[in-house]
Amino acid sequence: MLQPLKSQVILKQSPKELTTASGIVLTTDVNTNAEWLEIIAMGPTVGSDLKVGTEVIINFNQSRTVKYLDEQYFVVDEAHIIIAKE
């Protein structure tokens, strides 16, 4: 698994399904800037108010996309996390 350093956080976008009024199922693309991402791993100096599994909104302009084992992840410094869900 990926192990972030210092205050870096690794996030993953969970695929979400949306259904239209006529019943067509639409899935979000990982390349789109969906708002909520789940924390997968954190560096050792990340603050205690964040935990693995927490959903957050980040500043996508300050993130980097990484592909690992055919999965796409976002890497961002803790300072660029805007909002966390409790």
NUTOR-776907 format. One record per atom (N, C-alpha, C): atom name; x, y, z. Coordinates in pm, 1 decimal. Layout:
<torgus>
TORGU:a:u:v:w
TORGU:CA:X:Y:Z
...
</torgus>
This chain:
<torgus>
TORGU:a:u:v:w
TORGU:N:84.5:-118.7:0.0
TORGU:CA:0.0:0.0:0.0
TORGU:C:88.5:124.3:0.0
TORGU:N:35.7:231.4:-47.8
TORGU:CA:107.5:358.2:-49.5
TORGU:C:120.1:413.1:92.1
TORGU:N:236.7:465.0:126.3
TORGU:CA:258.9:524.2:258.3
TORGU:C:303.9:668.3:239.9
TORGU:N:218.9:763.7:275.8
TORGU:CA:256.0:904.4:260.0
TORGU:C:359.5:948.3:363.9
TORGU:N:435.2:1051.7:327.9
TORGU:CA:536.8:1106.2:417.2
TORGU:C:489.4:1237.8:477.0
TORGU:N:545.1:1272.5:591.1
TORGU:CA:520.4:1399.1:661.5
TORGU:C:371.6:1428.3:674.7
TORGU:N:324.5:1540.1:619.4
TORGU:CA:183.6:1578.4:637.6
TORGU:C:98.8:1550.9:513.7
TORGU:N:143.6:1456.9:431.4
TORGU:CA:68.3:1421.8:311.0
TORGU:C:-45.9:1325.7:344.7
TORGU:N:-154.1:1336.8:267.0
TORGU:CA:-271.6:1251.8:285.4
TORGU:C:-304.7:1188.7:151.2
TORGU:N:-335.4:1058.9:151.0
TORGU:CA:-376.8:988.9:29.7
TORGU:C:-527.0:968.1:36.9
TORGU:N:-594.0:1005.1:-72.5
TORGU:CA:-740.3:1001.4:-77.8
TORGU:C:-785.8:921.6:-198.9
TORGU:N:-904.2:866.3:-186.4
TORGU:CA:-962.4:791.0:-297.7
TORGU:C:-1106.2:834.5:-315.5
TORGU:N:-1143.8:851.0:-439.8
TORGU:CA:-1281.9:885.9:-471.8
TORGU:C:-1362.6:758.1:-482.0
TORGU:N:-1468.7:750.3:-403.8
TORGU:CA:-1557.3:634.9:-411.7
TORGU:C:-1651.1:654.9:-529.3
TORGU:N:-1665.2:554.5:-615.0
TORGU:CA:-1759.0:571.3:-726.5
TORGU:C:-1900.6:583.1:-673.4
TORGU:N:-1971.6:682.4:-719.9
TORGU:CA:-2108.9:703.8:-675.9
TORGU:C:-2201.5:686.5:-794.5
TORGU:N:-2314.4:625.3:-769.9
TORGU:CA:-2412.7:606.7:-875.9
TORGU:C:-2523.9:708.9:-860.9
TORGU:N:-2560.8:765.2:-971.6
TORGU:CA:-2673.0:856.9:-976.2
TORGU:C:-2776.3:797.0:-1069.3
TORGU:N:-2901.5:806.0:-1034.2
TORGU:CA:-3008.4:751.6:-1117.5
TORGU:C:-3094.0:866.1:-1167.9
TORGU:N:-3116.2:866.0:-1298.8
TORGU:CA:-3202.4:968.0:-1357.0
TORGU:C:-3348.2:934.3:-1328.9
TORGU:N:-3437.5:1027.0:-1358.3
TORGU:CA:-3580.4:1005.9:-1336.1
TORGU:C:-3632.5:886.4:-1415.2
TORGU:N:-3571.4:858.7:-1530.4
TORGU:CA:-3616.1:746.5:-1612.5
TORGU:C:-3550.8:614.3:-1573.2
TORGU:N:-3464.4:615.4:-1469.9
TORGU:CA:-3405.1:491.6:-1420.7
TORGU:C:-3268.7:459.2:-1477.3
TORGU:N:-3209.0:547.7:-1555.1
TORGU:CA:-3075.3:523.8:-1609.5
TORGU:C:-2973.0:549.8:-1499.5
TORGU:N:-2881.8:454.3:-1479.7
TORGU:CA:-2780.0:467.6:-1376.3
TORGU:C:-2657.2:533.5:-1437.1
TORGU:N:-2613.5:642.9:-1375.7
TORGU:CA:-2493.8:714.5:-1417.8
TORGU:C:-2388.7:698.1:-1309.6
TORGU:N:-2263.7:673.1:-1347.7
TORGU:CA:-2156.6:664.7:-1249.0
TORGU:C:-2063.6:783.4:-1268.5
TORGU:N:-2000.9:827.4:-1159.9
TORGU:CA:-1907.0:937.2:-1171.2
TORGU:C:-1773.8:883.7:-1219.6
TORGU:N:-1701.8:965.0:-1291.4
TORGU:CA:-1570.1:929.3:-1341.1
TORGU:C:-1466.8:977.9:-1240.4
TORGU:N:-1365.6:898.0:-1213.2
TORGU:CA:-1263.9:935.7:-1115.4
TORGU:C:-1190.8:1061.9:-1160.6
TORGU:N:-1184.1:1088.3:-1289.0
TORGU:CA:-1112.8:1205.5:-1338.7
TORGU:C:-1189.1:1334.9:-1315.4
TORGU:N:-1315.4:1327.6:-1283.7
TORGU:CA:-1390.2:1449.6:-1255.3
TORGU:C:-1363.1:1493.0:-1112.8
TORGU:N:-1378.7:1618.5:-1085.4
TORGU:CA:-1351.6:1670.2:-951.6
TORGU:C:-1473.6:1655.3:-863.0
TORGU:N:-1503.7:1533.1:-825.4
TORGU:CA:-1612.3:1509.0:-731.4
TORGU:C:-1572.1:1569.8:-598.5
TORGU:N:-1668.1:1608.6:-521.8
TORGU:CA:-1636.1:1682.5:-400.7
TORGU:C:-1578.2:1596.9:-288.8
TORGU:N:-1645.1:1492.2:-245.8
TORGU:CA:-1602.9:1417.3:-127.4
TORGU:C:-1507.3:1304.9:-163.4
TORGU:N:-1396.5:1298.6:-91.8
TORGU:CA:-1297.1:1192.8:-107.4
TORGU:C:-1274.6:1127.8:28.6
TORGU:N:-1237.6:1000.9:27.5
TORGU:CA:-1214.1:928.7:152.9
TORGU:C:-1064.3:918.8:180.2
TORGU:N:-1024.9:944.6:305.0
TORGU:CA:-884.7:932.4:343.4
TORGU:C:-848.8:784.0:351.0
TORGU:N:-745.1:745.8:275.9
TORGU:CA:-698.7:606.9:271.4
TORGU:C:-576.3:588.4:361.2
TORGU:N:-486.2:687.7:360.9
TORGU:CA:-364.7:680.6:443.2
TORGU:C:-318.7:822.2:475.9
TORGU:N:-246.6:835.7:587.5
TORGU:CA:-197.7:966.3:631.4
TORGU:C:-53.1:956.0:674.5
TORGU:N:21.0:1064.6:652.5
TORGU:CA:158.8:1072.4:698.2
TORGU:C:164.5:1084.5:849.5
TORGU:N:281.7:1065.8:908.9
TORGU:CA:295.5:1063.2:1054.6
TORGU:C:271.1:1197.3:1124.5
TORGU:N:278.6:1309.2:1053.2
TORGU:CA:261.4:1438.7:1119.1
TORGU:C:124.1:1502.0:1094.1
TORGU:N:30.9:1425.5:1038.7
TORGU:CA:-104.4:1477.4:1014.9
TORGU:C:-175.5:1492.0:1149.4
TORGU:N:-251.8:1600.8:1163.6
TORGU:CA:-321.0:1629.9:1289.7
TORGU:C:-417.2:1521.1:1332.5
TORGU:N:-445.7:1518.4:1461.3
TORGU:CA:-528.8:1413.4:1519.0
TORGU:C:-677.4:1430.2:1486.6
TORGU:N:-717.2:1544.4:1428.2
TORGU:CA:-858.6:1563.5:1396.2
TORGU:C:-899.5:1489.3:1268.5
TORGU:N:-803.2:1433.2:1196.2
TORGU:CA:-832.7:1353.3:1076.9
TORGU:C:-801.9:1207.4:1106.0
TORGU:N:-880.2:1118.3:1043.2
TORGU:CA:-861.2:974.4:1060.8
TORGU:C:-881.4:905.1:927.4
TORGU:N:-824.2:787.8:912.0
TORGU:CA:-848.4:706.4:793.3
TORGU:C:-997.2:675.2:787.6
TORGU:N:-1056.9:692.3:671.8
TORGU:CA:-1199.7:668.6:654.6
TORGU:C:-1282.2:796.3:656.0
TORGU:N:-1224.6:907.2:703.0
TORGU:CA:-1295.9:1034.9:704.4
TORGU:C:-1313.1:1084.9:561.9
TORGU:N:-1429.3:1140.7:531.8
TORGU:CA:-1453.1:1200.5:400.9
TORGU:C:-1421.3:1348.7:407.7
TORGU:N:-1352.1:1398.3:304.7
TORGU:CA:-1307.5:1537.1:303.6
TORGU:C:-1328.9:1599.8:166.1
TORGU:N:-1325.1:1732.3:164.4
TORGU:CA:-1319.3:1809.4:40.3
TORGU:C:-1182.6:1875.1:37.5
TORGU:N:-1116.3:1869.4:-78.9
TORGU:CA:-981.9:1924.4:-90.7
TORGU:C:-977.5:2033.7:-197.5
TORGU:N:-866.4:2106.6:-198.1
TORGU:CA:-837.4:2200.5:-304.9
TORGU:C:-772.3:2118.6:-416.8
TORGU:N:-847.7:2088.2:-521.8
TORGU:CA:-797.2:2002.1:-629.0
TORGU:C:-679.9:2064.7:-703.0
TORGU:N:-668.8:2197.5:-701.0
TORGU:CA:-556.3:2263.3:-768.1
TORGU:C:-424.3:2234.4:-698.6
TORGU:N:-428.0:2194.5:-574.1
TORGU:CA:-307.5:2166.2:-496.6
TORGU:C:-282.9:2015.8:-479.5
TORGU:N:-359.2:1932.5:-550.1
TORGU:CA:-344.4:1787.1:-535.1
TORGU:C:-269.4:1727.8:-653.5
TORGU:N:-221.4:1608.0:-632.7
TORGU:CA:-155.3:1533.5:-739.1
TORGU:C:-226.9:1400.3:-753.6
TORGU:N:-249.3:1357.4:-876.4
TORGU:CA:-314.2:1229.6:-903.4
TORGU:C:-206.6:1122.8:-922.6
TORGU:N:-225.1:1007.8:-856.7
TORGU:CA:-130.6:898.0:-864.5
TORGU:C:-207.0:771.3:-900.7
TORGU:N:-153.4:693.7:-995.1
TORGU:CA:-213.8:565.4:-1028.9
TORGU:C:-126.3:455.5:-968.6
TORGU:N:-188.9:366.9:-890.5
TORGU:CA:-117.5:259.3:-822.7
TORGU:C:-203.8:134.2:-826.9
TORGU:N:-151.3:25.6:-881.9
TORGU:CA:-223.2:-100.7:-895.9
TORGU:C:-360.3:-80.2:-960.6
TORGU:N:-362.5:-8.3:-1071.1
TORGU:CA:-484.1:19.3:-1148.8
TORGU:C:-591.2:96.6:-1072.8
TORGU:N:-554.9:162.7:-965.9
TORGU:CA:-646.3:248.0:-889.5
TORGU:C:-592.0:390.5:-894.7
TORGU:N:-682.5:486.5:-895.9
TORGU:CA:-641.0:625.7:-897.8
TORGU:C:-660.0:688.3:-760.6
TORGU:N:-556.9:757.1:-712.5
TORGU:CA:-557.2:821.1:-581.9
TORGU:C:-521.1:968.3:-597.1
TORGU:N:-559.4:1047.5:-497.6
TORGU:CA:-519.3:1187.0:-490.2
TORGU:C:-425.5:1200.4:-371.2
TORGU:N:-316.8:1277.0:-388.9
TORGU:CA:-223.3:1304.3:-280.4
TORGU:C:-224.5:1454.7:-258.2
TORGU:N:-243.0:1494.5:-133.6
TORGU:CA:-251.6:1636.7:-100.8
TORGU:C:-192.4:1658.8:37.3
TORGU:N:-136.1:1777.5:58.2
TORGU:CA:-87.6:1813.5:190.1
TORGU:C:-207.7:1840.8:280.5
TORGU:N:-193.5:1808.8:407.5
TORGU:CA:-301.8:1829.6:503.9
TORGU:C:-355.7:1972.8:499.4
TORGU:N:-272.0:2068.3:472.0
TORGU:CA:-312.9:2210.0:468.9
TORGU:C:-412.5:2239.7:357.6
TORGU:N:-422.5:2153.1:258.2
TORGU:CA:-512.8:2176.1:145.8
TORGU:C:-644.4:2098.3:158.0
TORGU:N:-669.6:2042.3:277.4
TORGU:CA:-799.9:1982.7:305.0
TORGU:C:-888.9:2095.5:354.7
TORGU:N:-1001.8:2113.7:288.0
TORGU:CA:-1088.2:2227.5:316.7
TORGU:C:-1192.2:2194.2:423.2
TORGU:N:-1261.5:2081.4:407.9
TORGU:CA:-1370.7:2042.9:496.6
TORGU:C:-1361.6:1893.3:524.5
TORGU:N:-1394.1:1852.9:647.1
TORGU:CA:-1401.2:1710.8:682.8
TORGU:C:-1539.7:1680.7:738.9
TORGU:N:-1596.3:1565.5:698.7
TORGU:CA:-1724.7:1520.3:753.7
TORGU:C:-1699.9:1449.0:884.4
TORGU:N:-1784.3:1472.6:981.5
TORGU:CA:-1771.5:1401.4:1109.0
TORGU:C:-1855.1:1277.0:1107.8
</torgus>
